Every structure is written in C-alpha cells, then in structure tokens.
Amino acid sequence: MGSGTSLEYCDLTDIGRRRANNQDAKAVLPPWSSEQYRRRGWLFLVADGMGAHAAGEMASALAAEHVPLVYEKTAPRSPPLALKSSIEQANAEIHSRGEHAADLRGMGTTCTVLALLPRGALVGHVGDSRAYRIRGDRIEQLSQDHSLAWQMEAEHPAGTDITVPKNIITRSMGPHPQVAVDIEGPFPVEVGDVFLLCSDGLSGQVADEEIGLLAGHLPPAEAAAALLGLALVRGAPDNVTLIVARAGEKEASRTAADSAPWPLTEESPAVTEQPAVPWKMLTVAAVSLLVALICNPWTVAAEGWLSGLIGPDLAPAVAFVVSTAMALLFVGAVAAALLTYLAPVGGAVRILPPGTMLGGGPYRSYACAASPDLLDGIVASVESAADGLATRDRDRLREAAMAARTLLAAGDMREAVAAAARAIGVYRGLVEALRQDDTAHG
C-alpha cells in the first residue's frame, strides 16, 4: 500500500509447468505521497516476452523497466499522453536492442499498463495480455486482445464455428520501430473495484468468470495466489503473471469542476521564422486575374478575338461567363494564400476534457457471482489434479477439495470460495515442494 492511498495489491509470477525460463515481467510504481498520487497515480504493468533463448525475457524486462521510468517523468502534464509515449519509447528501445544483436533480433513483448488516477483508471495496451475490472458480480475486460483469434471472432457472427490458434498475436512491442498503442479510459473507479492485469498464461487456463469469482471474493493476496495456483492445477503450459489491486475509499474517482483537460498530443514549438510565402496560390491568382481581364466582355480585345473565334452572337455571353469564373477563382486563390500565410505552423493540440473517455472499452462483460456451477468446475479441476499424486499428497488434496464441496452443498458460497482457494493452495504447495526437490537433486 502506497503512502496517502488505501489501495491493496499483490503481484505474482511463475515459470509454469512446461517452460524452461520465465519470459514474463511485471512492474508496480506506487505513489509515495498524496500529492504524488494526485499527479501520476499508481502504475501497474504486465509484459509477456517472445523470442528465442533469452530474447523474450530481455524484451519484457526492458518494457517493465522503461515504461515506468518515462511515465513517472511525464505523467503530471498528461497521464494518457505519458502512457502512450512511455510504451512507444520502450518499443523503440526494444527494437534498437534487437537490431544490434543477432541473438535478440525480432524479439518482442506484449505490454499492458494500468494507471490508477484520481480521475479514473487508464489502460495502455499492446498485445494479448489483459486488463480487467471486477465490480460486484461482473467482470469486464477493459483491453482488447491484439490477436488473430480476437480479430476473427469480431469479423464473424456469434456462434460461427471457427478454429484459430489463440497464441497468434497481431501486434507487439519490439519487432518494428513504431507500434500502435491503444489507450482506454479513464474508467470510473468505485470503492471495492478490483483491477487485474495478467499474461495469457492465466487467461488461457482460467475462464474470465473464474477470474472474476476469485478476484472479487478474496483479498488481493489470496486471490492472486488462488488464480496462479488454479493455472498450475490446469497444467500451466506457459508462464503465469498477474497483478490484483483493490481500490479503497481514496481511489474512488473524482473529477473536480475546474479540472484541466489532458493534452493528447505534444505542443507545437513556437514559430520563430517568417512563414513561407504561398507562391502556388499567388500564381493561380495572377493567371486567373489575367484571363478575367482578357475575357472581359466590355473590352475591345475580347469582342474582337472572341467574335472571330465563336461568332458575334455567342461572344458576349461566353466572355461574361469566363471572366466571372476567373474573377471568382482569383478571389479564392488570394484568400487561400492569405490564410496559408497567416496560419500558425504545426497542428492544434488535441485534448481530453474531464468526464470524457478514450477507446471503446469495456469490450466484454461476464457475470461472475459465486454459483454452484462455477465453483464445481474449480473444485473438479483440483480433484482431477490429485489423480497423479503420491498417495499421501493425493489424500491431502482430496480432503481439501471435499471441504469445499461440503460448503458448496450447504449453500455457503462465500466460505466455499475460500475453501476452494485453500484446496488450490495445497496443490500449489505440492508443486513448490516438488520443484525444490528437483533443484536439490540437480
């Protein structure tokens, strides 16, 4: 908990059951005073690296290092602009490192960042790591996956039978010198709201409704441990990283009537040189004026050569039309030249007024109330995981799962959720003991 705030959080990461190294990274930048919270808030980050050997680990670590550094320096002026710029600068650094080292070439990472501010929660996002908000009995996905699966689902009607690998992402930091960054929010924050960031090592193994159930009913430390443990129960084929943060009274969003708008673009530099003369428009004006004078129906020249060209009957009418059109073109060209000359150099600064939002989130919303079906699925996974254990461990795990089932049968949902979390904790403890044993034996 940072000074001057009432937020509680827990961040965890795990290598998983099948990976040789952990390519995920995470970062938390807490405010150390009420004034610092007002100026830049909390910052939470989850990154999921990709690349051969140590490349993915390097990419995610760079994101976790650079984004908070840049954000902290620039956030007081405009948090959404700072969020976007920090991800873009981290992308440039990752790309540069990859270009200058053969073993790092092509490395990349996802990056999902949550800034919790007095005005609300902002999300900056690249890739398929996710940001959720759990409020009451609903879980909402605040970010959209930059993945082929998400794209195909959006392009096809609901119920369409499509098979697309879920691990193909369409956007990441590092492979290219520039990257498009999604900025969402600020989303309103209420007391008790839970925000959760995670890599696909969690969201790929645990359903959104299950995430909402455990994160919404347990304190952040217990929720994070239970969710990580449930991913392990289900095999954890990938690294698992998550951050769970519960907002207190001091984090409830408030927008004062005199709050300043947030700039969304950098300010244009002051103009110190005389703007260039718009010669093209002035040339058009001069030519159109000359033609208008030549074709003026009241001049002897126009009457003579036009009459000889198209006949005396049509000459006056044609001369009038042409000279009028050229006169209008002359006026328009002069006006355009004047406006171009007097216009300030550089584009206007875009702003986000208080009370308005960026992006289109939340993108998905699910009910996550404690229900027999939802809890049964979690407990059944624990029971299934017990099958491959030694007799003593198997009995211990089944006993813990049975305690959850007993409470579930009695209709005590809150205690059943806590008991299911304890059963998951038993399995996670067994996994940790097995790892330590493997390490001890080389």
C-alpha positions as CSV (number, residue, x, y, z in Angstrom):
1,M,0.0,0.0,0.0
2,G,1.5,3.3,-1.1
3,S,1.5,6.3,1.3
4,G,-1.6,8.5,1.0
5,T,-3.7,5.8,-0.6
6,S,-5.9,3.0,0.5
7,L,-5.3,0.5,-2.3
8,E,-4.2,-3.1,-1.7
9,Y,-2.4,-5.1,-4.3
10,C,-0.5,-8.3,-4.9
11,D,1.7,-9.2,-7.9
12,L,2.9,-12.7,-8.7
13,T,4.7,-14.5,-11.5
14,D,5.5,-18.2,-12.1
15,I,7.5,-20.1,-14.7
16,G,4.7,-22.5,-15.2
17,R,4.9,-26.3,-15.7
18,R,6.5,-26.6,-19.1
19,R,8.7,-23.6,-19.8
20,A,12.5,-23.6,-19.3
21,N,12.6,-19.9,-18.4
22,N,10.2,-17.1,-17.4
23,Q,9.7,-14.6,-20.2
24,D,7.1,-12.6,-18.3
25,A,7.8,-9.4,-16.4
26,K,5.8,-7.1,-14.2
27,A,6.3,-3.7,-12.5
28,V,4.5,-1.7,-9.9
29,L,5.1,2.1,-9.4
30,P,3.4,3.2,-6.2
31,P,2.9,6.8,-5.2
32,W,4.7,7.7,-2.0
33,S,2.5,10.6,-1.0
34,S,-1.0,12.0,-1.6
35,E,0.5,14.7,-3.9
36,Q,2.3,12.1,-6.0
37,Y,-0.9,10.1,-6.3
38,R,-2.7,13.2,-7.5
39,R,-0.1,13.9,-10.1
40,R,0.6,10.5,-11.5
41,G,-1.3,7.8,-9.5
42,W,-0.4,4.2,-9.3
43,L,1.1,2.3,-12.3
44,F,0.9,-1.5,-12.8
45,L,2.4,-3.3,-15.8
46,V,2.5,-6.9,-17.1
47,A,4.6,-7.9,-20.1
48,D,4.8,-11.3,-21.9
49,G,8.0,-11.6,-23.9
50,M,8.6,-13.7,-27.0
51,G,11.7,-14.7,-28.9
52,A,14.3,-17.4,-29.0
53,H,16.5,-18.2,-26.0
54,A,16.8,-15.1,-23.7
55,A,15.3,-12.7,-26.3
56,G,11.7,-12.7,-24.9
57,E,13.0,-12.4,-21.4
58,M,15.0,-9.3,-22.4
59,A,12.1,-7.7,-24.3
60,S,9.7,-8.0,-21.4
61,A,12.3,-6.8,-18.9
62,L,13.0,-3.7,-21.0
63,A,9.3,-2.9,-21.1
64,A,9.0,-3.3,-17.3
65,E,12.0,-1.0,-16.8
66,H,11.4,1.8,-19.4
67,V,7.7,2.3,-19.2
68,P,7.6,3.3,-15.5
69,L,10.7,5.5,-15.9
70,V,9.3,7.5,-18.8
71,Y,5.8,7.6,-17.3
72,E,6.9,9.0,-14.0
73,K,8.8,11.9,-15.6
74,T,6.0,12.9,-18.0
75,A,2.7,11.9,-16.3
76,P,2.0,15.2,-14.3
77,R,1.3,17.1,-17.6
78,S,-0.9,14.4,-19.2
79,P,-1.2,10.8,-18.0
80,P,-2.7,9.4,-21.2
81,L,-0.1,11.1,-23.3
82,A,2.6,9.9,-20.9
83,L,1.3,6.3,-21.0
84,K,1.3,6.3,-24.8
85,S,4.8,7.9,-25.1
86,S,6.3,5.6,-22.5
87,I,5.2,2.5,-24.4
88,E,6.3,4.0,-27.7
89,Q,9.8,4.8,-26.3
90,A,10.1,1.4,-24.7
91,N,9.2,-0.1,-28.1
92,A,11.9,1.9,-29.8
93,E,14.5,0.7,-27.2
94,I,13.5,-2.9,-27.6
95,H,13.6,-2.7,-31.4
96,S,17.0,-1.0,-31.3
97,R,18.5,-3.7,-29.0
98,G,17.2,-6.3,-31.3
99,E,18.6,-4.7,-34.4
100,H,22.1,-4.5,-32.9
101,A,22.4,-8.1,-31.5
102,A,21.9,-11.2,-33.7
103,D,20.6,-13.3,-30.8
104,L,18.0,-10.7,-29.9
105,R,16.8,-9.9,-33.4
106,G,13.0,-10.0,-33.8
107,M,12.4,-10.1,-30.0
108,G,9.1,-8.8,-28.8
109,T,6.7,-8.5,-25.9
110,T,3.2,-7.7,-25.0
111,C,2.6,-4.8,-22.6
112,T,-0.5,-3.9,-20.7
113,V,-0.3,-1.0,-18.3
114,L,-2.9,0.3,-15.8
115,A,-2.6,3.8,-14.4
116,L,-4.9,4.4,-11.4
117,L,-5.5,8.1,-11.0
118,P,-7.9,10.4,-9.2
119,R,-9.8,10.9,-12.4
120,G,-10.1,7.1,-13.1
121,A,-8.3,4.1,-14.5
122,L,-6.3,4.4,-17.7
123,V,-5.1,1.4,-19.7
124,G,-2.3,1.4,-22.2
125,H,-2.1,-1.7,-24.3
126,V,-0.2,-3.7,-26.9
127,G,-0.6,-7.4,-27.5
128,D,-2.9,-10.0,-25.7
129,S,-2.1,-9.5,-22.1
130,R,-5.3,-8.4,-20.4
131,A,-6.7,-5.7,-18.1
132,Y,-9.9,-6.5,-16.2
133,R,-12.2,-4.7,-13.8
134,I,-14.3,-6.7,-11.3
135,R,-17.2,-4.8,-9.8
136,G,-19.8,-6.6,-7.7
137,D,-20.8,-9.7,-9.6
138,R,-19.4,-8.7,-13.0
139,I,-16.0,-8.9,-14.6
140,E,-15.2,-6.6,-17.6
141,Q,-12.3,-6.8,-20.0
142,L,-11.0,-3.3,-20.4
143,S,-8.5,-4.1,-23.1
144,Q,-9.0,-5.9,-26.4
145,D,-6.6,-8.7,-27.5
146,H,-4.4,-7.9,-30.4
147,S,-4.6,-11.5,-31.6
148,L,-5.8,-13.4,-34.7
149,A,-8.4,-15.2,-32.6
150,W,-10.0,-11.9,-31.3
151,Q,-9.9,-10.5,-34.9
152,M,-11.6,-13.5,-36.4
153,E,-14.3,-13.5,-33.7
154,A,-15.0,-9.9,-34.3
155,E,-15.4,-10.5,-38.1
156,H,-17.7,-13.5,-37.8
157,P,-21.2,-13.6,-36.3
158,A,-21.6,-15.1,-32.8
159,G,-22.0,-18.9,-33.0
160,T,-19.8,-19.3,-36.1
161,D,-17.6,-22.3,-35.9
162,I,-14.1,-21.1,-36.5
163,T,-10.8,-22.7,-35.3
164,V,-7.9,-20.2,-34.9
165,P,-4.8,-20.7,-32.8
166,K,-5.1,-18.5,-29.7
167,N,-1.4,-17.7,-29.4
168,I,-1.0,-15.8,-32.7
169,I,-0.8,-12.1,-31.8
170,T,-1.2,-9.3,-34.4
171,R,0.6,-6.6,-32.5
172,S,3.6,-6.5,-30.2
173,M,6.4,-4.2,-29.0
174,G,9.9,-4.7,-30.5
175,P,9.6,-6.2,-34.0
176,H,9.1,-2.8,-35.6
177,P,10.5,0.7,-34.9
178,Q,6.9,2.1,-34.3
179,V,3.9,0.5,-32.6
180,A,0.3,1.5,-32.4
181,V,-0.7,1.8,-28.7
182,D,-4.3,1.5,-27.5
183,I,-5.3,4.0,-24.8
184,E,-8.5,3.2,-22.9
185,G,-10.4,5.2,-20.3
186,P,-10.3,6.8,-17.8
187,F,-12.8,4.2,-16.5
188,P,-14.6,5.3,-13.3
189,V,-13.4,3.8,-10.1
190,E,-15.7,2.9,-7.2
191,V,-14.7,1.7,-3.7
192,G,-14.1,-2.0,-3.8
193,D,-13.4,-2.2,-7.5
194,V,-10.8,-4.8,-8.3
195,F,-8.4,-4.4,-11.2
196,L,-6.5,-7.4,-12.6
197,L,-3.7,-7.5,-15.1
198,C,-2.4,-10.8,-16.4
199,S,-0.5,-12.6,-19.2
200,D,-2.2,-15.2,-21.3
201,G,-0.6,-17.8,-19.1
202,L,-3.5,-17.1,-16.7
203,S,-6.3,-16.1,-19.1
204,G,-5.6,-19.1,-21.3
205,Q,-6.2,-21.6,-18.5
206,V,-8.7,-19.8,-16.2
207,A,-12.0,-18.5,-17.6
208,D,-13.0,-14.9,-17.2
209,E,-15.9,-15.8,-14.9
210,E,-13.5,-17.8,-12.7
211,I,-11.0,-14.9,-12.6
212,G,-13.9,-12.6,-11.5
213,L,-15.1,-15.0,-8.9
214,L,-11.8,-15.5,-7.1
215,A,-10.6,-11.9,-7.5
216,G,-13.9,-10.4,-6.4
217,H,-14.4,-12.6,-3.3
218,L,-10.9,-12.8,-1.9
219,P,-8.4,-10.3,-0.7
220,P,-5.8,-9.4,-3.3
221,A,-3.0,-11.6,-1.9
222,E,-5.3,-14.6,-1.5
223,A,-6.9,-14.0,-4.9
224,A,-3.6,-13.8,-6.7
225,A,-2.3,-17.0,-5.0
226,A,-5.5,-18.8,-5.9
227,L,-5.6,-17.7,-9.5
228,L,-1.9,-18.6,-10.0
229,G,-2.5,-21.9,-8.3
230,L,-5.5,-22.7,-10.5
231,A,-3.4,-22.2,-13.6
232,L,-0.9,-24.7,-12.2
233,V,-3.7,-27.1,-11.4
234,R,-4.7,-27.0,-15.0
235,G,-1.2,-27.6,-16.3
236,A,0.2,-24.1,-16.7
237,P,1.8,-24.7,-20.2
238,D,3.0,-21.0,-20.2
239,N,4.5,-18.5,-17.8
240,V,1.8,-17.0,-15.5
241,T,1.9,-13.4,-14.3
242,L,-0.8,-11.4,-12.6
243,I,-1.4,-8.3,-10.5
244,V,-4.6,-7.9,-8.4
245,A,-5.4,-4.5,-7.0
246,R,-8.4,-3.5,-4.9
247,A,-9.4,0.2,-4.8
248,G,-10.2,1.7,-1.4
249,E,-12.0,4.9,-0.5
250,K,-9.2,7.2,-1.5
251,E,-9.0,5.6,-5.0
252,A,-12.7,6.3,-5.8
253,S,-12.6,8.5,-8.9
254,R,-13.4,12.2,-8.5
255,T,-13.4,14.9,-11.2
256,A,-13.4,18.4,-10.0
257,A,-15.4,21.0,-12.0
258,D,-12.2,23.0,-12.5
259,S,-10.1,20.0,-13.6
260,A,-7.9,20.8,-16.6
261,P,-8.2,18.8,-19.8
262,W,-5.4,16.4,-20.6
263,P,-3.4,17.1,-23.8
264,L,-3.3,14.2,-26.1
265,T,-0.6,15.5,-28.4
266,E,2.7,17.3,-27.9
267,E,2.6,21.0,-28.0
268,S,3.9,22.6,-31.3
269,P,7.1,24.5,-31.0
270,A,6.9,28.3,-31.0
271,V,7.2,29.8,-34.5
272,T,10.3,31.9,-34.7
273,E,10.7,32.2,-38.5
274,Q,8.5,34.0,-41.0
275,P,6.2,31.5,-42.7
276,A,6.9,30.7,-46.3
277,V,5.1,32.7,-49.0
278,P,2.4,30.6,-50.7
279,W,3.7,31.1,-54.2
280,K,1.5,28.5,-55.9
281,M,-1.7,30.2,-54.8
282,L,-0.4,33.6,-55.8
283,T,0.5,32.2,-59.2
284,V,-3.1,30.9,-59.6
285,A,-4.4,34.2,-58.6
286,A,-2.3,36.1,-61.1
287,V,-3.2,33.8,-64.0
288,S,-6.9,33.9,-63.2
289,L,-6.8,37.7,-63.0
290,L,-5.1,38.0,-66.4
291,V,-7.7,35.7,-68.0
292,A,-10.5,37.6,-66.4
293,L,-9.2,40.9,-67.8
294,I,-8.6,39.4,-71.3
295,C,-12.1,37.8,-71.4
296,N,-13.9,40.9,-70.0
297,P,-16.9,41.3,-72.4
298,W,-16.6,45.1,-72.2
299,T,-13.1,45.2,-73.6
300,V,-12.5,45.7,-77.4
301,A,-9.9,42.9,-77.4
302,A,-12.4,40.3,-76.1
303,E,-15.0,41.4,-78.6
304,G,-12.6,41.1,-81.5
305,W,-10.9,37.8,-80.9
306,L,-13.9,36.0,-79.3
307,S,-16.2,37.1,-82.1
308,G,-13.8,35.8,-84.7
309,L,-13.5,32.5,-82.8
310,I,-17.1,31.7,-81.9
311,G,-19.2,34.3,-83.7
312,P,-20.6,37.7,-82.7
313,D,-23.8,36.2,-81.2
314,L,-22.2,34.0,-78.6
315,A,-19.1,36.1,-77.8
316,P,-20.6,38.4,-75.2
317,A,-22.2,35.6,-73.2
318,V,-19.1,33.4,-73.2
319,A,-16.9,36.3,-72.3
320,F,-19.1,37.1,-69.4
321,V,-19.1,33.5,-68.0
322,V,-15.4,33.0,-68.4
323,S,-14.4,36.4,-66.9
324,T,-16.8,35.9,-63.9
325,A,-15.4,32.4,-63.2
326,M,-11.8,33.7,-63.4
327,A,-12.7,36.5,-61.1
328,L,-14.1,34.1,-58.5
329,L,-11.0,31.9,-58.9
330,F,-8.8,35.0,-58.3
331,V,-10.6,35.9,-55.1
332,G,-10.5,32.3,-53.8
333,A,-6.8,31.9,-54.6
334,V,-5.9,35.2,-52.9
335,A,-8.0,34.2,-49.8
336,A,-6.3,30.8,-49.6
337,A,-2.9,32.3,-50.0
338,L,-3.6,34.8,-47.2
339,L,-5.0,32.1,-44.8
340,T,-2.0,29.9,-45.5
341,Y,0.4,32.7,-44.8
342,L,-1.2,33.7,-41.6
343,A,-2.0,30.2,-40.2
344,P,0.2,29.1,-37.4
345,V,2.8,26.4,-38.2
346,G,2.0,23.0,-36.7
347,G,-1.2,21.3,-35.8
348,A,-3.5,22.1,-32.9
349,V,-3.0,20.2,-29.6
350,R,-5.8,17.6,-29.1
351,I,-7.2,17.4,-25.6
352,L,-9.3,15.1,-23.5
353,P,-11.8,17.1,-21.4
354,P,-12.8,15.9,-17.9
355,G,-15.6,13.4,-18.0
356,T,-14.8,12.0,-21.5
357,M,-13.0,8.8,-22.4
358,L,-10.7,7.3,-24.9
359,G,-11.2,3.9,-26.6
360,G,-14.1,1.6,-26.8
361,G,-13.8,-0.5,-23.6
362,P,-15.1,-2.4,-21.7
363,Y,-15.0,-4.9,-24.6
364,R,-16.5,-7.9,-22.8
365,S,-18.5,-8.4,-19.7
366,Y,-19.5,-11.6,-17.8
367,A,-21.4,-12.5,-14.7
368,C,-19.1,-13.9,-12.0
369,A,-21.3,-14.3,-9.0
370,A,-20.5,-17.3,-6.8
371,S,-22.6,-20.1,-8.3
372,P,-22.6,-23.9,-7.8
373,D,-21.7,-24.5,-11.5
374,L,-18.7,-22.1,-11.3
375,L,-17.4,-23.4,-8.1
376,D,-17.9,-27.0,-9.2
377,G,-15.7,-26.5,-12.2
378,I,-12.9,-25.2,-10.0
379,V,-13.1,-27.9,-7.4
380,A,-13.4,-30.6,-10.1
381,S,-10.1,-29.4,-11.6
382,V,-8.4,-29.7,-8.2
383,E,-9.8,-33.2,-7.8
384,S,-8.6,-34.2,-11.2
385,A,-5.1,-32.9,-10.4
386,A,-4.9,-35.2,-7.4
387,D,-5.0,-38.3,-9.6
388,G,-1.4,-38.2,-10.5
389,L,0.0,-37.6,-7.0
390,A,1.5,-39.9,-4.4
391,T,-1.0,-41.5,-2.0
392,R,-0.3,-39.1,0.9
393,D,-0.4,-36.0,-1.2
394,R,-3.5,-37.2,-3.1
395,D,-5.4,-37.8,0.1
396,R,-4.5,-34.4,1.4
397,L,-5.6,-32.7,-1.7
398,R,-8.9,-34.6,-2.0
399,E,-9.6,-33.8,1.7
400,A,-9.2,-30.1,0.9
401,A,-11.4,-30.4,-2.2
402,M,-14.1,-32.3,-0.2
403,A,-14.2,-29.5,2.4
404,A,-15.1,-27.1,-0.4
405,R,-17.7,-29.4,-1.8
406,T,-19.3,-29.8,1.7
407,L,-19.7,-26.0,2.0
408,L,-20.9,-25.8,-1.6
409,A,-23.6,-28.4,-0.8
410,A,-24.6,-26.4,2.2
411,G,-25.1,-23.3,0.1
412,D,-22.4,-21.3,1.9
413,M,-20.9,-19.7,-1.2
414,R,-18.5,-17.3,0.4
415,E,-16.9,-20.0,2.6
416,A,-17.0,-22.4,-0.3
417,V,-14.9,-19.9,-2.4
418,A,-12.4,-19.6,0.5
419,A,-12.2,-23.4,0.9
420,A,-11.7,-23.8,-2.9
421,A,-8.8,-21.3,-2.6
422,R,-7.3,-23.3,0.2
423,A,-7.5,-26.5,-1.8
424,I,-5.8,-24.8,-4.7
425,G,-3.1,-23.6,-2.2
426,V,-2.5,-27.2,-1.2
427,Y,-1.8,-28.1,-4.8
428,R,0.5,-25.1,-5.3
429,G,2.4,-26.0,-2.2
430,L,3.0,-29.5,-3.5
431,V,4.2,-28.1,-6.8
432,E,6.7,-25.8,-5.0
433,A,7.9,-28.7,-2.9
434,L,8.5,-30.8,-6.0
435,R,10.4,-28.0,-7.6
436,Q,12.7,-27.7,-4.6
437,D,13.2,-31.4,-4.5
438,D,14.2,-31.3,-8.2
439,T,16.6,-28.5,-7.6
440,A,18.2,-30.2,-4.6
441,H,18.8,-33.3,-6.8
442,G,20.3,-31.3,-9.7
